[in-house]
Amino acid sequence: MKAVAITGASSGIGEALARECARRGASVALLARRADRLEALAGELRQQYPDQRFSTRSLDVTERTALAPALEAVRAELGDLDTVMANAGLTAVNRTGAGDPARDEQVTAVNLLGGMATVDAAARIFRERGGGRILGVSSIAAFLGIPGSAAYSASKAGFTRYLHTVGMELGKHNIHITTAHPGFIKTELAPGMEKYPFVISADKGARIMVQALLRGKKDVTVPAWPWALVRRVAPLVPDALVMRAFR
Ligand SMILES: NC(=O)c1ccc[n+]([C@@H]2O[C@H](COP(=O)([O-])OP(=O)(O)OC[C@H]3O[C@@H](n4cnc5c(N)ncnc54)[C@H](OP(=O)(O)O)[C@@H]3O)[C@@H](O)[C@H]2O)c1
């Protein structure tokens, strides 16, 4: 892992992934919409790791045709590109029937279609260079829907299925995909994240994800306890219990 591009690097898990990759000696391209935050992080990392390269690029993943040229530009800036992390995402509470389908569309456009466009652009480069690694950040919500965030849950279920499927396709091109399923991680994703059960820091989550990627794991639940078990028993959990947990 020498040259990494990360979407959603302006906060939370993406920022922590950037720090973890830098700590491990990689040059890193930071991508998101908030350029000021990317620049501040890049400046800090340049000071800490003067022998590595850190670039920033303002990018909205819903502009899907921008993904391929952006990753090509990153490849030129860093001198190579061997790892891409499709992490950008957002959530939104939208009680079904509230009459706001645009909100659900935005969640789907970022989490599912934006994630797919990121992976597609990465695969194009990696096929040409003879291999590479992709980390896709999905969610435990792929297996256990969150009432009030149905579009989020659906977008993550779709992204997980997409990542598992393209992982099969791309293996023969020496392109490895790791799909990460975080439980609760303390970030800006939603207010009050720190109050959720079994919440961990973004730094810890990023460490687990990068380790899994480097070990060639296809899938990782973050952290394993209790989410690996929750994931397994999810189809058996009564709806009333889920409703109570997210009330
Ligand atoms: N935190 C959790 O408990 C948790 C659990 C499961 C899964 N996840 C997943 O982890 C990923 C990172 O989320 P987080 O928790 O770190 O939340 P966060 O702190 O809110 O970070 C989200 C990142 O996504 C970027 N982003 C949002 N919309 C974008 C767009 N249209 N184009 C480009 N970038 C965009 C944001 O940057 P800009 O606003 O600057 O563009 C930001 O850097 C998401 O996919 C989320 O679904 C998080």
The ligand as a Gaussian input file, in Angstrom:
#p B3LYP/6-31G(d) Opt

LIG

0 1
 N      -20.080000       6.325000      11.751000
 C      -20.713000       5.158000      11.755000
 O      -21.190000       4.675000      12.794000
 C      -20.841000       4.373000      10.480000
 C      -21.400000       3.096000      10.552000
 C      -21.518000       2.347000       9.394000
 C      -21.071000       2.857000       8.193000
 N      -20.525000       4.101000       8.140000
 C      -20.082000       4.613000       6.831000
 O      -18.797000       5.163000       6.924000
 C      -18.618000       6.119000       5.867000
 C      -17.989000       7.390000       6.439000
 O      -18.920000       8.010000       7.300000
 P      -18.483000       8.712000       8.681000
 O      -19.129000       7.971000       9.774000
 O      -17.040000       8.944000       8.706000
 O      -19.304000      10.084000       8.557000
 P      -18.824000      11.592000       8.292000
 O      -17.863000      12.012000       9.353000
 O      -20.070000      12.369000       8.129000
 O      -18.030000      11.496000       6.916000
 C      -18.683000      11.356000       5.691000
 C      -17.718000      11.740000       4.586000
 O      -18.375000      11.550000       3.319000
 C      -18.179000      12.699000       2.532000
 N      -19.268000      12.910000       1.595000
 C      -20.600000      13.018000       1.850000
 N      -21.270000      13.279000       0.719000
 C      -20.341000      13.333000      -0.274000
 C      -20.411000      13.594000      -1.668000
 N      -21.589000      13.845000      -2.284000
 N      -19.263000      13.566000      -2.385000
 C      -18.097000      13.331000      -1.778000
 N      -17.954000      13.092000      -0.469000
 C      -19.075000      13.105000       0.275000
 C      -18.055000      13.850000       3.535000
 O      -17.264000      14.902000       2.967000
 P      -17.806000      16.293000       2.392000
 O      -19.045000      16.657000       3.170000
 O      -16.661000      17.227000       2.632000
 O      -18.050000      16.035000       0.938000
 C      -17.294000      13.196000       4.662000
 O      -15.918000      13.278000       4.439000
 C      -20.000000       6.343000       5.252000
 O      -20.103000       5.595000       4.051000
 C      -20.938000       5.767000       6.311000
 O      -22.160000       5.320000       5.774000
 C      -20.398000       4.871000       9.251000

